[in-house]
Structure formats: C-alpha cells, structure tokens
Amino acid sequence: MAAVLDQPASKPRQALGRKQWIGLAVLLVVACVLPFVLGNYRVFQLTLALAYAIAILGLNMLTGYNGQISLGHGAFFAIGAYAAAILMDKAGWPYWATIPVAGLVCFVAGFLFGLPALRLEGLYLALATFALGVAMPQILKYKAFEHWTGGAMGVVIVKPDAPEGVPLSQDQWLYFFTLFWVVVLFVAGWNLLRGRVGRALVAIRDQPTAAKAMGINTALYKSTTFGVSALYTGIAGALSAIAVQFASPDSFAIFLSITLLVGVVVGGLASISGAFYGALFIQFIPNIADQISKAAPWALYGVFLIGLMYLMPTGVAGLVRLLRHRWDTRRRSH
C-alpha cells in the first residue's frame, strides 16, 4: 500500500482502485485488532508510534516536499504537548477538546516563525530552527511561565478513561483515539500533497525561480507549509502528552527534533507512508538496541541507522516502491 500513498507528487491525483481500497481496509482492520492481542505496554508504545507518525508526516511536508530543513520541530511538539496539558490541568478541559486547540496554536506559531525564515535557506534555516529547538526547554522553565508550565517539574495530567459503556482499558482507548486522528490527518495530508498544492510545493523545492515565473506565491506557500507542518507536529505532541500523562521541559530537548528528522529520512523523504516506517524505527529500535546491549545501546542504534541508510538510501518507502516496481515489471514480462 506504500505505492498507493506515495504516487509521485508531480502527477495528478488519481482515484484509488478496488485493490487499493481493499488493501487500506485490511490495514485498518489489522490496526484495530492489535490492541486486543497485545499487552497494555505494547499498546502504549504503538500509541506513541502513531503520534510520532503524525509529527513525521508534518515534518516531511516541510522538508521532504517543500525543501525547508528544520532541526527544531521538537519545539512545536512541546508547544502542542503543553497546550493540551495546561488546558486539562489548569482549565479543566476534556482531553479531546485540547487537540484542535493545540494544532491551532502550533499553526499560528509555525506560520509566524516561517515569515522571518523566508529570508533563510538551506543550512541557515536549519541553524535557525536548531536554535528554536535548543531554546524551547529553557523557555518552558522560565519563571514568568512557571505558574502555567510547572517549571522544571512539568505538568502532570490524568490519563482519560474510555467513555462510559465502552469496554476498553485506558491504553486501548487512547490508542483508538490516536488512530482516529492519524486517519483524519493522513487523509487530509494525502489530499493536500497529491493535488495542486503538492505540485506547487515540489516545484518550489526543485525550481524556485521557475515556480515564481509560473505565478506561484512562494512566500505564502513556504510560510503556510511551515504552519501546517507545525500544526501536525503540535497535534502529535498533544496526543503524546495525554498518553504519557506528563509534559516536562526535559522531554523536549533538541534530541527530539533530531529524532523526528531521523524518522523522516529513515521512512523516506517526500513519502506519506514513510511516516509510519520512520515512527516505528524511532519508537522501537532504541528499545531493541537497549535489550541487545545495556552498556552501549546508542552505539548499536547508530549501527542500525548507518546500516539502514547504506541498504536503503531512499528510505524504507523508497525500497518498498522499488520492490513493487520490480514485481510489476516481472509480472508484465510473463
């Protein structure tokens, strides 16, 4: 199904065929069955992986499709997480109502940050976003905001129960709640990236001068893409905070931003389905490395990452597309 989600953005959007719809339905059924066959901890890990997939898709819109490199998206993840945590803890909002607000706040923050960033490109933009990612934990610890953010102690929130009458545990319910947002945001992202907007983003990435000559408002597209990317990442942060029941400045250090970028590259640049592959990598590979070696888990993580990049230079989604193309070619030849 990766080939379905990852048709080249330069081509017009095509309607899904019967086989594609069946494949997507099977994947959704499998996703719905998993929480009933796995333990609560594994379900919790999958919930975080789904949240990471949303954030990686948002970052891929910016970096993979539009060519703007961000090393500070952990900051928007933090803003979304704290927006949800503060609304739940200080204002008594229901958890489900905080998600769109977190997305809206991050859209505004991303759009505003994207305006001055229009003057920056390449490594200069990467350094500017890196500075944002480095500064965010310190901003959250600032004494003037301590009443809201809890300072270095962070904000503790209560994990929500399933609605009355729904026979699901807390972890199972949050998994399905997160899965709902994954479906909504990935469908929206597919429609956005496979149409005129997606082609404009790729044109700006590949040939910015030609895109301007064709009448594309590059400034508007780039700043809006920054906002939409931040919206996705903020929603992911809110979902993650609700699942973890905690939001702390140290949870959103610069390493989180680097991890999200790793997820984009591992999954595949300019790939929608690659967000899932990247999310599974950044969620589970560190745990696997830790189980193999308690002494040097991050050394093993680096080995995994280098090996994967060597074997799959275009990411997992790129390898899947290549294998599918070879399979289709061989089938036609027979």
C-alpha positions as CSV (number, residue, x, y, z in Angstrom):
1,M,0.0,0.0,0.0
2,A,3.0,2.3,0.2
3,A,2.8,2.6,-3.6
4,V,-0.8,3.9,-3.2
5,L,0.1,6.6,-0.7
6,D,3.3,7.5,-2.4
7,Q,2.4,8.2,-6.0
8,P,4.8,11.0,-7.3
9,A,3.5,14.4,-6.3
10,S,4.2,15.7,-9.7
11,K,1.4,13.6,-11.1
12,P,-2.3,14.5,-10.9
13,R,-4.2,12.9,-8.1
14,Q,-5.7,9.6,-9.1
15,A,-8.7,7.8,-7.6
16,L,-7.9,4.7,-5.7
17,G,-8.8,1.4,-7.4
18,R,-10.6,-1.5,-5.8
19,K,-7.4,-3.4,-4.8
20,Q,-6.1,-0.2,-3.1
21,W,-9.3,0.3,-1.1
22,I,-9.3,-3.3,-0.1
23,G,-5.6,-3.1,1.0
24,L,-6.2,0.1,3.0
25,A,-9.3,-1.6,4.7
26,V,-7.2,-4.6,5.6
27,L,-4.5,-2.4,7.1
28,L,-7.1,-0.5,9.2
29,V,-8.7,-3.8,10.4
30,V,-5.2,-5.0,11.5
31,A,-4.6,-1.8,13.3
32,C,-7.9,-2.1,15.1
33,V,-7.2,-5.7,16.1
34,L,-3.7,-5.1,17.5
35,P,-4.7,-3.6,20.9
36,F,-6.7,-6.7,21.7
37,V,-3.9,-9.1,21.1
38,L,-1.0,-7.1,22.7
39,G,-0.4,-6.1,26.3
40,N,-1.1,-2.7,27.6
41,Y,2.6,-1.6,27.5
42,R,2.9,-2.6,23.8
43,V,-0.4,-0.8,23.1
44,F,1.0,2.3,24.8
45,Q,4.2,2.1,22.6
46,L,2.1,1.8,19.5
47,T,0.1,4.8,20.6
48,L,3.3,6.8,20.8
49,A,4.4,5.5,17.4
50,L,1.1,6.7,15.9
51,A,1.7,10.1,17.4
52,Y,5.2,10.2,16.0
53,A,3.9,9.2,12.6
54,I,1.7,12.4,12.6
55,A,4.7,14.5,13.6
56,I,7.0,12.9,11.0
57,L,4.4,13.5,8.2
58,G,4.2,17.1,9.3
59,L,8.0,17.5,9.1
60,N,8.1,15.6,5.8
61,M,5.7,18.2,4.3
62,L,8.2,20.9,5.2
63,T,11.4,19.1,4.5
64,G,10.6,16.4,2.0
65,Y,8.1,18.1,-0.1
66,N,9.0,21.8,0.3
67,G,12.7,21.5,0.8
68,Q,12.9,23.5,4.1
69,I,15.2,21.8,6.6
70,S,14.0,22.0,10.2
71,L,16.1,20.9,13.2
72,G,13.7,22.4,15.7
73,H,10.4,20.7,15.3
74,G,10.6,19.3,18.8
75,A,9.7,22.9,19.9
76,F,6.3,22.6,18.2
77,F,5.9,19.1,19.6
78,A,6.5,20.7,23.0
79,I,4.0,23.6,22.4
80,G,1.3,21.1,21.4
81,A,2.0,19.0,24.5
82,Y,1.9,21.9,26.9
83,A,-1.2,23.4,25.3
84,A,-3.1,20.2,25.9
85,A,-1.6,19.7,29.4
86,I,-2.3,23.3,30.6
87,L,-5.8,23.2,29.3
88,M,-6.5,19.9,31.0
89,D,-4.7,20.8,34.3
90,K,-5.5,24.5,34.7
91,A,-8.7,25.0,32.8
92,G,-10.3,21.6,33.3
93,W,-10.9,21.0,29.6
94,P,-11.7,17.5,28.4
95,Y,-8.8,15.8,26.7
96,W,-10.5,15.6,23.3
97,A,-11.1,19.3,23.1
98,T,-7.5,20.2,23.6
99,I,-6.3,18.5,20.4
100,P,-7.6,21.0,17.8
101,V,-6.6,23.9,20.1
102,A,-3.0,22.5,20.3
103,G,-3.0,22.2,16.5
104,L,-4.3,25.8,16.0
105,V,-1.7,27.3,18.5
106,C,1.1,25.5,16.7
107,F,-0.2,26.5,13.3
108,V,0.0,30.2,14.3
109,A,3.4,29.7,15.9
110,G,4.7,27.9,12.9
111,F,3.3,30.4,10.4
112,L,4.8,33.4,12.4
113,F,8.2,31.6,12.6
114,G,8.0,30.9,8.9
115,L,7.7,34.5,8.0
116,P,11.2,35.7,9.0
117,A,12.6,32.3,8.0
118,L,11.7,33.2,4.4
119,R,14.9,35.1,4.2
120,L,16.8,31.9,5.1
121,E,17.5,28.8,3.1
122,G,19.4,25.5,3.5
123,L,21.8,25.3,6.3
124,Y,21.0,28.9,7.6
125,L,17.3,27.9,8.0
126,A,18.4,24.6,9.7
127,L,20.5,26.6,12.2
128,A,17.6,29.0,12.9
129,T,15.3,26.1,13.6
130,F,18.0,24.4,15.6
131,A,18.2,27.5,17.8
132,L,14.5,27.3,18.4
133,G,14.7,23.7,19.4
134,V,17.6,24.4,21.8
135,A,15.8,27.4,23.4
136,M,12.4,25.8,23.9
137,P,13.2,23.8,27.1
138,Q,14.7,26.9,28.7
139,I,11.7,29.0,27.7
140,L,9.4,26.4,29.4
141,K,11.5,26.6,32.6
142,Y,11.3,30.5,32.6
143,K,10.0,31.7,36.0
144,A,7.4,34.0,34.4
145,F,5.7,31.0,32.9
146,E,6.2,28.7,35.8
147,H,2.6,29.0,37.0
148,W,1.4,27.5,33.7
149,T,4.3,25.2,32.7
150,G,5.2,23.9,36.2
151,G,8.8,25.0,35.6
152,A,11.4,22.2,35.6
153,M,8.8,19.9,37.3
154,G,6.5,20.0,34.4
155,V,2.7,19.3,34.3
156,V,1.1,16.0,35.4
157,I,-2.2,15.2,33.8
158,V,-4.7,12.3,34.4
159,K,-4.9,9.6,31.7
160,P,-8.5,9.7,30.5
161,D,-10.8,6.7,30.8
162,A,-12.8,5.2,27.9
163,P,-16.3,6.6,27.6
164,E,-18.9,5.0,29.8
165,G,-20.1,1.8,28.3
166,V,-17.1,1.2,26.1
167,P,-15.3,-1.9,27.3
168,L,-11.7,-0.7,26.7
169,S,-8.8,-0.1,29.0
170,Q,-7.3,3.4,29.2
171,D,-4.4,2.4,26.9
172,Q,-6.7,0.8,24.4
173,W,-9.0,3.8,24.3
174,L,-6.1,6.2,23.8
175,Y,-4.8,4.0,21.0
176,F,-8.1,4.2,19.1
177,F,-8.4,7.9,19.9
178,T,-4.9,8.5,18.4
179,L,-5.7,6.2,15.5
180,F,-8.7,8.3,14.7
181,W,-6.5,11.4,14.4
182,V,-4.0,9.5,12.3
183,V,-6.7,8.6,9.8
184,V,-8.1,12.1,9.7
185,L,-4.7,13.8,9.3
186,F,-3.2,11.3,6.8
187,V,-6.3,11.5,4.6
188,A,-6.1,15.3,4.7
189,G,-2.3,15.2,4.0
190,W,-2.8,12.8,1.1
191,N,-5.4,15.1,-0.5
192,L,-3.2,18.1,0.1
193,L,0.0,16.7,-1.2
194,R,-1.4,14.8,-4.2
195,G,-3.1,17.8,-5.7
196,R,-2.2,21.3,-6.9
197,V,-0.7,22.3,-3.5
198,G,1.6,19.3,-3.5
199,R,2.9,20.0,-7.0
200,A,3.5,23.7,-6.1
201,L,5.5,22.6,-3.0
202,V,7.7,20.3,-5.1
203,A,8.1,23.0,-7.7
204,I,9.3,25.4,-5.1
205,R,11.7,22.8,-3.7
206,D,13.2,21.8,-7.1
207,Q,13.0,25.0,-9.2
208,P,12.1,28.1,-7.0
209,T,12.9,30.5,-9.8
210,A,10.7,28.7,-12.3
211,A,8.0,28.4,-9.7
212,K,7.9,32.2,-9.2
213,A,7.8,32.7,-13.0
214,M,4.8,30.4,-13.2
215,G,3.0,32.7,-10.7
216,I,3.3,30.6,-7.6
217,N,3.4,32.7,-4.5
218,T,6.4,31.1,-3.0
219,A,6.5,33.2,0.2
220,L,2.9,32.3,1.0
221,Y,3.3,28.7,0.3
222,K,6.5,28.4,2.3
223,S,5.2,30.1,5.4
224,T,1.8,28.3,5.2
225,T,3.6,25.0,4.8
226,F,5.6,25.8,8.0
227,G,2.3,26.5,9.8
228,V,0.7,23.3,8.6
229,S,3.8,21.3,9.4
230,A,3.8,22.8,12.9
231,L,0.0,22.0,13.3
232,Y,0.6,18.3,12.6
233,T,3.6,18.2,15.0
234,G,1.6,20.1,17.7
235,I,-1.3,17.6,17.5
236,A,1.2,14.8,17.8
237,G,2.7,16.5,20.9
238,A,-0.7,16.8,22.5
239,L,-1.6,13.2,21.8
240,S,1.8,12.1,23.2
241,A,1.4,14.2,26.4
242,I,-2.1,12.7,27.0
243,A,-0.8,9.2,26.6
244,V,2.3,9.7,28.8
245,Q,0.3,11.8,31.3
246,F,3.2,14.2,31.7
247,A,4.8,17.2,30.0
248,S,8.2,18.3,31.1
249,P,10.8,20.6,29.5
250,D,13.5,17.9,29.6
251,S,11.2,15.7,27.5
252,F,11.6,18.1,24.6
253,A,15.3,18.6,24.3
254,I,17.0,19.1,21.0
255,F,17.4,15.3,20.7
256,L,13.7,15.0,20.0
257,S,14.0,17.3,17.0
258,I,16.9,15.2,15.6
259,T,14.9,12.1,16.3
260,L,12.0,13.3,14.2
261,L,14.3,14.2,11.3
262,V,15.8,10.7,11.6
263,G,12.3,9.3,11.3
264,V,11.7,11.4,8.1
265,V,14.9,10.2,6.5
266,V,14.5,6.6,7.5
267,G,10.9,6.4,6.3
268,G,11.7,8.2,3.1
269,L,11.7,11.9,2.0
270,A,8.6,13.1,0.2
271,S,6.7,9.9,1.3
272,I,3.4,9.7,3.1
273,S,3.6,6.1,4.1
274,G,7.2,6.6,5.1
275,A,5.9,8.4,8.2
276,F,4.8,5.0,9.6
277,Y,8.1,3.3,8.9
278,G,10.0,6.2,10.5
279,A,7.8,6.2,13.5
280,L,8.3,2.5,14.1
281,F,12.0,3.0,13.8
282,I,12.4,5.8,16.3
283,Q,10.0,4.2,18.7
284,F,11.2,0.6,18.8
285,I,14.8,0.5,17.5
286,P,16.2,2.2,20.7
287,N,14.4,-0.4,22.8
288,I,15.8,-3.2,20.7
289,A,19.3,-1.8,21.0
290,D,18.9,-1.5,24.7
291,Q,17.8,-5.1,25.0
292,I,20.8,-6.2,23.0
293,S,23.4,-4.2,24.9
294,K,22.9,-2.4,28.2
295,A,26.4,-1.0,28.0
296,A,26.2,0.8,24.7
297,P,22.7,0.9,23.4
298,W,23.1,4.2,21.4
299,A,26.2,2.8,19.7
300,L,24.0,0.0,18.4
301,Y,21.3,2.5,17.5
302,G,23.9,4.3,15.3
303,V,25.0,1.0,13.7
304,F,21.3,0.2,12.9
305,L,20.9,3.7,11.4
306,I,24.1,3.6,9.3
307,G,23.3,0.1,8.1
308,L,19.7,1.1,7.1
309,M,20.9,4.2,5.3
310,Y,23.5,2.1,3.4
311,L,21.0,-0.5,2.4
312,M,18.0,1.8,1.8
313,P,19.4,5.2,0.7
314,T,15.9,6.4,-0.3
315,G,14.4,5.2,3.0
316,V,12.1,2.2,3.7
317,A,9.3,3.7,1.5
318,G,11.8,4.0,-1.4
319,L,12.8,0.4,-1.1
320,V,9.1,-0.7,-1.0
321,R,8.4,1.3,-4.2
322,L,11.4,-0.3,-5.9
323,L,10.4,-3.8,-4.9
324,R,6.9,-3.2,-6.1
325,H,8.1,-1.8,-9.4
326,R,10.3,-4.8,-10.0
327,W,7.5,-7.1,-9.1
328,D,5.1,-5.4,-11.5
329,T,7.8,-5.4,-14.3
330,R,8.4,-9.1,-13.8
331,R,4.7,-9.9,-13.8
332,R,4.2,-8.0,-17.1
333,S,7.1,-9.7,-18.7
334,H,5.5,-13.1,-18.1
